Amino acid sequence: MKAVRLIEPGQPLELQEIPTPTLGPGDVLVSVKAAGICHSDAHYRAGRSSTHPLPLTLGHEVAGVIVEVGSRVGFLKVGERVCLHYMVTCGICEYCQRGNEQFCKNGKMIGKYRDGGYAEYIAVPARSVFRLPDEIPFEHGAVMMCSSATSLHALNKARLQPGETVAVFGLGGLGISALQLAQAYGARQVYAVDILPAKLALASSLGAIPINAVETDPVAELRRLTAGRGVDVALELIGLPITMEQAFKSLAILGRVAIAGIGEKNLEIAPYHDLINREAEVIGVSDHLAQEIPGLLDWALQGKLDLNPVISRTVPLDAETINQVLDNLEQPGPEIRVVITP
């Protein structure tokens, strides 16, 4: 089969011909119909985040059709449309038993520590597979498996309640999903912070109040818009010290900031003024949970999560094209999510 693979960090991905994966008794083989290109993949290619073993097929946002099942798989059938939870876990360690499988002692993320979806086929354990309703396109199902699911997990970690206000920093795949999901949770108002007018216009069309961080200080503007109070929940989805600081400083008393953006630099907080004096909370967000995926799919079916605006375009399983998309992700740009359709 064909697969686009990371051979060496800092070098372009390469198209290779590799064997179609073989199945264990509890595995399924999926013909990939859609694989999202995530900003994390640009980090992996650059070597800013470790991946192993190499060579490795990237791609952790995957949807497709089952073409083969292992001998012990009884609840999934050949021909079913599916999307894949990207954490392959043991199911028996303390973290898996507690429902925090993203910390599984034996876990391996597809596209990072085992071959992912930039390929014609992928094999995963059946417990990582979720049926994808016919009404949801493969491209949407793939994107939901990272950007939407992680945004949902961030909102859950932040304990968003109906009637609260939310600020979303960063309007990429996560951010556009996050503002819709916050509205589905019953947020009274969602504010969307970015530097690109096209993304801000999209956020406005989805019901959020846009804040252009080039034209104004987001913290001051959020204070103005909330009559000096600040927001109850802020989601930081970029990973830059400046946006993490802005998100935190925009909080109201008892506010919570959930940080999902992957960054390499430290965040500085004044303990008394920024934290203690407001009883504010800083919450780390790592991946998402399998148990959150059924609800996410249901919201997509209800139309509360619309990923049509998120998917900028589709591209073939071609190394040169995929490398260009990853190059584009190294700088802020108008595209939100590009999806490979092998």
C-alpha positions in Angstrom: 0.0 0.0 0.0 1.0 3.7 -0.3 1.8 5.7 2.7 3.3 9.2 3.3 5.9 8.9 6.0 8.3 10.8 8.2 11.7 9.4 7.6 13.8 11.9 9.5 12.8 14.9 11.6 13.4 18.2 9.8 13.1 16.6 6.4 10.1 16.4 4.0 7.7 13.5 4.3 8.2 10.8 1.6 5.7 8.6 -0.2 6.6 4.9 0.3 5.2 1.5 -0.7 4.9 -0.5 2.4 3.1 -3.8 3.4 -0.6 -3.6 4.2 -0.9 -4.0 8.0 -1.6 -7.5 9.4 -4.2 -7.9 12.1 -4.1 -9.3 15.6 -7.3 -11.1 16.8 -8.7 -7.9 18.3 -7.8 -5.6 15.5 -9.7 -4.1 12.5 -8.3 -3.0 9.1 -9.7 0.3 7.9 -9.5 1.6 4.3 -8.7 5.3 4.9 -11.2 7.6 3.3 -10.1 10.8 5.1 -7.1 11.9 7.2 -6.9 15.4 8.6 -3.6 17.3 8.5 -3.2 18.7 12.0 -0.8 21.4 13.2 0.7 18.8 15.5 1.9 17.0 12.3 4.0 20.0 11.4 5.6 19.8 14.9 6.3 16.1 14.4 7.9 16.7 10.9 10.0 19.5 12.3 11.2 17.5 15.3 9.8 19.8 17.8 7.8 17.0 19.3 9.3 13.5 19.4 7.9 10.6 17.3 9.1 7.0 17.1 9.9 4.6 15.7 11.0 6.0 12.4 10.1 5.8 9.6 6.5 6.5 10.7 3.3 7.2 8.9 1.8 10.4 10.2 -1.9 11.2 10.6 -4.1 10.9 13.7 -7.4 12.3 12.4 -8.8 9.3 10.5 -12.1 8.0 9.2 -12.8 5.2 6.7 -14.4 1.8 6.0 -13.7 -1.5 7.7 -12.3 -4.0 5.2 -11.2 -6.8 7.6 -11.8 -7.7 11.2 -9.7 -9.9 13.6 -10.9 -13.3 14.8 -12.1 -12.0 18.2 -13.9 -8.9 16.9 -17.6 -9.6 17.1 -19.3 -6.1 17.3 -17.9 -4.6 14.1 -18.4 -5.7 10.6 -16.7 -5.3 7.2 -18.2 -2.4 5.3 -19.1 -0.3 8.3 -18.2 3.4 8.2 -16.0 4.3 11.2 -13.8 7.0 12.8 -10.8 6.3 15.0 -10.0 7.4 18.5 -6.3 8.1 18.1 -5.2 6.7 21.4 -4.4 3.0 21.2 -4.5 1.8 24.8 -4.2 -1.3 26.9 -7.6 -1.0 28.6 -6.4 -2.5 31.9 -3.9 -0.1 33.5 -5.0 2.3 36.3 -5.5 5.2 34.0 -7.6 3.2 31.5 -9.7 1.8 34.4 -10.3 5.4 35.7 -11.3 6.7 32.2 -8.2 8.7 31.7 -6.8 6.6 28.9 -4.7 9.4 27.4 -2.2 8.6 30.2 -2.3 4.8 29.5 1.1 3.3 30.6 1.2 1.3 27.4 -0.7 3.7 25.2 0.5 4.7 21.7 -1.0 7.5 19.7 -1.5 6.8 16.0 0.6 9.0 13.8 3.0 9.6 16.6 4.1 6.3 18.1 2.5 3.9 15.6 1.6 4.2 12.0 -1.3 6.6 11.3 -3.7 7.6 8.5 -1.5 9.2 5.8 -2.0 5.9 4.1 -4.4 3.7 2.1 -5.0 1.4 5.1 -4.6 1.5 8.9 -4.9 -1.2 11.5 -6.1 -0.4 15.1 -7.6 -2.3 18.0 -11.4 -2.6 17.8 -11.8 -0.6 21.0 -10.4 2.4 19.2 -13.1 2.3 16.5 -16.4 4.2 16.6 -19.2 3.8 14.0 -19.6 6.9 11.8 -23.2 7.7 10.9 -24.1 7.8 7.2 -25.1 11.5 7.6 -21.6 12.6 8.7 -19.0 12.8 5.8 -15.7 11.0 6.2 -13.9 14.3 6.2 -16.0 15.6 9.1 -15.5 12.3 11.0 -11.8 12.5 10.6 -11.5 16.1 11.8 -13.7 15.4 14.8 -11.2 12.8 16.1 -8.7 15.5 17.1 -9.7 19.1 16.7 -13.4 18.8 17.8 -12.7 16.1 20.4 -9.9 18.0 22.0 -12.0 21.2 22.1 -14.8 19.2 23.7 -12.4 17.8 26.3 -11.1 21.3 27.0 -14.6 22.6 27.7 -15.3 19.6 29.9 -12.1 20.1 31.9 -13.0 23.8 32.3 -16.4 22.7 33.7 -18.3 25.1 31.4 -21.9 25.7 32.7 -24.9 27.1 30.9 -25.1 30.9 31.1 -21.3 31.4 31.4 -19.1 33.4 29.0 -16.3 31.9 27.0 -13.3 33.3 25.2 -11.6 31.2 22.5 -8.0 32.1 21.7 -7.1 30.8 18.2 -9.5 30.0 15.4 -8.0 27.0 13.8 -9.7 23.6 13.7 -9.9 23.4 17.5 -11.2 27.0 17.8 -14.0 26.8 15.3 -15.2 23.6 16.9 -14.8 25.0 20.4 -17.0 28.1 19.8 -19.8 25.9 18.4 -19.5 23.4 21.2 -19.5 26.1 23.8 -22.8 27.3 22.3 -24.1 23.8 22.4 -23.3 23.7 26.1 -25.4 26.8 26.6 -22.7 29.5 26.9 -24.3 33.0 27.2 -21.7 34.5 24.9 -18.7 33.3 23.1 -15.8 35.7 22.2 -13.4 34.7 19.4 -9.8 36.0 19.4 -7.5 35.8 16.4 -5.3 37.9 14.1 -6.8 36.9 10.7 -9.9 38.8 9.4 -11.2 35.8 7.5 -11.2 33.5 10.5 -12.8 36.3 12.6 -15.5 36.8 10.0 -16.2 33.0 10.1 -16.4 33.1 13.9 -18.9 36.0 13.7 -21.0 34.1 11.2 -21.2 31.3 13.7 -22.5 33.6 16.4 -19.3 34.6 18.3 -18.2 38.1 18.9 -14.8 38.5 17.1 -11.8 40.3 18.6 -8.9 41.2 16.3 -5.7 40.9 18.4 -3.8 43.0 15.9 -6.2 46.0 16.2 -6.8 45.8 20.0 -5.6 44.4 23.3 -7.7 41.3 23.7 -7.6 41.5 27.5 -8.8 45.1 27.6 -11.5 44.4 24.9 -12.8 41.4 26.8 -13.0 43.5 30.0 -14.8 46.2 28.1 -17.3 43.8 26.5 -18.0 42.2 29.9 -18.4 45.5 31.8 -15.0 44.9 33.5 -15.9 41.5 34.8 -13.9 39.2 32.5 -14.9 35.8 31.1 -15.8 32.6 33.1 -13.9 30.3 30.8 -11.0 30.9 28.4 -9.6 28.3 26.0 -6.0 28.8 24.8 -5.6 26.8 21.6 -2.4 28.3 20.1 0.5 27.5 22.5 2.2 30.9 22.6 3.2 32.6 25.9 1.4 35.8 24.9 -1.9 34.2 24.2 -1.7 32.0 27.3 -1.1 35.2 29.3 -3.9 37.0 27.6 -6.3 34.1 28.2 -5.5 34.0 31.8 -5.7 37.7 32.4 -9.1 37.9 30.7 -10.7 35.7 33.4 -13.4 36.8 35.8 -13.2 36.0 39.5 -13.4 32.1 39.8 -12.6 31.9 36.1 -10.9 28.9 34.5 -8.4 28.9 31.7 -7.9 25.6 29.8 -4.7 25.4 27.9 -4.6 23.0 25.0 -2.2 24.8 22.7 1.2 23.1 22.4 4.0 25.5 23.1 7.7 25.4 23.9 8.0 28.4 26.2 7.0 29.0 29.8 4.0 30.9 31.1 4.6 33.4 33.8 1.9 34.0 36.4 1.9 36.5 39.3 0.6 34.1 42.0 -1.2 36.7 44.2 -2.5 39.2 41.6 -3.4 36.7 38.8 -4.2 33.5 40.7 -4.9 33.8 44.4 -6.7 37.1 44.4 -9.3 35.8 41.9 -9.3 32.1 42.9 -8.6 31.5 39.2 -7.6 28.1 37.8 -5.1 27.1 35.1 -6.1 23.7 33.6 -3.9 21.6 31.3 -5.7 19.7 28.5 -4.2 16.6 27.2 -5.9 14.9 24.2 -9.4 13.7 24.9 -11.3 10.6 26.0 -13.0 7.8 24.1 -16.1 8.3 26.2 -16.5 11.8 24.8 -16.7 10.7 21.2 -20.3 9.3 21.1 -21.7 12.7 22.4 -19.6 14.5 19.9 -21.0 12.5 17.0 -24.5 13.0 18.3 -24.0 16.8 18.4 -22.8 16.6 14.8 -25.9 14.7 13.9 -28.1 17.4 15.6 -26.4 20.1 13.6 -24.9 21.7 16.7 -21.4 21.1 15.3 -21.0 22.0 11.6 -17.5 21.2 10.2 -18.2 22.4 6.7 -16.5 25.8 7.5 -13.6 24.0 9.1 -12.5 22.0 6.1 -10.7 24.3 3.7 -10.0 21.8 1.0 -9.1 18.2 0.3 -5.8 16.9 -1.2 -4.7 13.5 -2.5 -2.2 11.1 -0.8 0.7 12.9 -2.4 3.9 13.7 -0.5 4.7 17.0 -2.3 1.2 18.3 -1.7 1.1 17.2 2.0 4.5 18.8 2.6 3.3 22.1 1.2 0.3 22.0 3.5 2.6 21.4 6.5 4.8 24.3 5.3 1.8 26.5 5.3 0.9 25.5 8.9 4.3 26.9 10.1 2.8 30.4 9.7 -0.6 31.8 10.5 -2.8 31.5 7.4 -6.5 31.4 6.3 -6.8 27.7 5.9 -8.3 25.9 8.9 -8.2 22.1 8.1 -6.9 20.4 5.0 -7.9 16.8 4.7 -6.3 14.0 2.7 -8.7 11.8 0.8 -6.6 8.8 -0.5 
